[in-house]
């Protein structure tokens, strides 16, 4: 089956109607309207804070406030992640301060399944009483806490460790844990990309223009203006592929074959950095012996990229060393996508290492992340870290030893609840019922819990199953824990800072945990205010809290310097091409070819692999209820599933037709967008839609979600979700 390999930018922008360029222009009108009446500059307060419109980037912003209301938002030029820019999500999300669907007071589920308002005092008393009984009966290990990894996560760890439970979990296993584990095994940590100074950039399943990674988009544009070449390896012609010199439409799930062939060419033709390999790596000879079996002639039959292209890309990549890089990636092709994602990420790390780009300008470097001060210095004791194993098996030998202990395995929670190992849980700013695979199973698991408490601003699908719903201040109404997420070539400190007074009977997380801790017998661990906590966190840097609140971002520590100046945090202290640690765990110590777990039926014209990805105006499921953004989705026909034009025409489909999509576990209906910008073996679905909580009136009933079609899988290395291992049948309605 053939497909278009060349698409003009004009054609793509007209067809995609959802690129960063289009949605960015549309977002220009999203800033809050100024109150009536003229105001002088003295009447306007400019508050530095941190955007929470996606939760991942946490961009530095200024919120301008008039008459106690946010008036407009601008980017903080000092923050590394966004460098003065704000995406459509950031412009629109501030309006959710006034969203009528916000939770305005604590709620308790009644016997009839409805929710009644209760006082904070009643909520704290009843929750702590029930939790105490559960811990007495089943132990603290029967309690879990799951949240999106926001800056407040140290508070969650403190709370759970004080209870005696190790079961803190993030969304990582549905997003990035395979990538993180692979880079940890290779470099001893997760490096950053020096895109701005690179002269040859390869993106594999990574789409920062749709992500949105604002600093990365700026850096890529800067690099291109200075002669860099951008190559995008992706089954879909993404928003970022629009600006690439070359789009390589790889067959989904076969990025590993392409990478192994690239490495083969670099080694066989002696294009690697011999000095770096000899001085700073271990296991190169093992790789050299193994890689001979993976020439481009082998790979082209698997990944659908011609051997001539693989040879050329490998040679061009190596010829620009060390100012060349393969982006470290995120979710995409190897964050949590396939059975072979871990080894794909390992191959990415190794391909970078052998051209000697590690800790080099234009290559990869370890970000300079500052270490915050400890609460103990102010007389606030830290609870002991529980010695018991995590119930989901993350970091446990014989189960998922390479998994992230701090992230855990989110989609294991329903099974642990159904089996009786989990009895109670807290959900904080996360919606696992919508964002985890197989919602029928997830709902059954969370319903089995004796106590489920959700802390959020809106009534998500998960909140709608909870026994208690505790409303947190919106981010514009609160101060949060100091954050270091912006760190790159130099460490940065930022924070969410209150800009307006709270509108409703809500509380910040620290106040919620402090009041809960009193009834749980752990009050001594929460005897501080947020200002006291943040002041102690800042002590090592000689920075005051007032200074940080005034600027919104402060750089600390030394700027990154080029060169292999300190050992890797690996057992050998070097870059581990061959990993003895992985070998000891029974995991392949070198990347070897692995087939995807499932594949479409080539003899069935209705059979496709289901892929998904972000659009520049939405983040997971959290922005779907933002009216401005959903209006953009509707106006630009973004709530559609992409399908290869020739495959679609063979099914009798026209652009805009409705199809039925079915997998082993799910069925849904959606309109299609016909395109030449997609590998013919796949269909592509935008994530963030398919909301089924009736409390979220704007989002409810719009589109479908890939999780409805995804079985519950656990990859054998880190337990990640394998979210692209979905085969669906597509037919015209």
Secondary structure, 3 states (H helix, E strand, C coil): CCCCCCCCHHHHHHHHCCCHHHHHHHHHHCCCCCCCCCCCHHHCEEEEEECCCCCCCCCEEEEEEECCEEEEEEECCCCCCCCCCCCHHHHHHHHHHHCCCECCCCEEECCCCCEEECCHHHHHHHHHHHHHHHHHHHCHHHEEEEECCCCCHHHHHHHHHHHCCCCEECCHHHCCHHHHHHHHHHHCCCCEECCCCCCEEEEECCCHHHHCCHHHHHHHHHHHHCCCEEEEECCECCCCHHHCCEEECCCCCCHHHHHHHHHHHHHHCCCCCHHHHHHHEECHHHHHHHHCCCCHHHHHHHHCCCHHHHHHHHHHHHHCCCCEEECCCCCCCCCCCCCCHHHHHHHHHHHHHHCCCECCCCCEECCCCCCCCCHHHHCCCCCCCCCCCCCCCECCCCCECCCCCCCCCHHHHHHHHHCCCCCEEEEECCCHHHHCCCHHHHHHHHHHCCEEEEEECECCCCHHHCCEEEEECCHHHCCCCCECCCCCCCEEEECCCCCCCCCCCCECHHHHHHHHHHHHCCHHHCCCCHHHHHHHHHHHHCCCHHHHHHHCEEEECCCCCCCCCCCCCCCCCCEECCCHHHHHCCCCCCCCCCCCCCCCCCCCCCEEEEEEECCCCCCCCCCCCCHHHHHHHHHCCCCEEEEEHHHHHHCCCCCCCEEEEECCCCEEEEEEEEECCECCCEEEEECCCCCCCCCCCCCCCCCCCHHHHCCCCCCCCCCCCCCCCCEEEEEEC
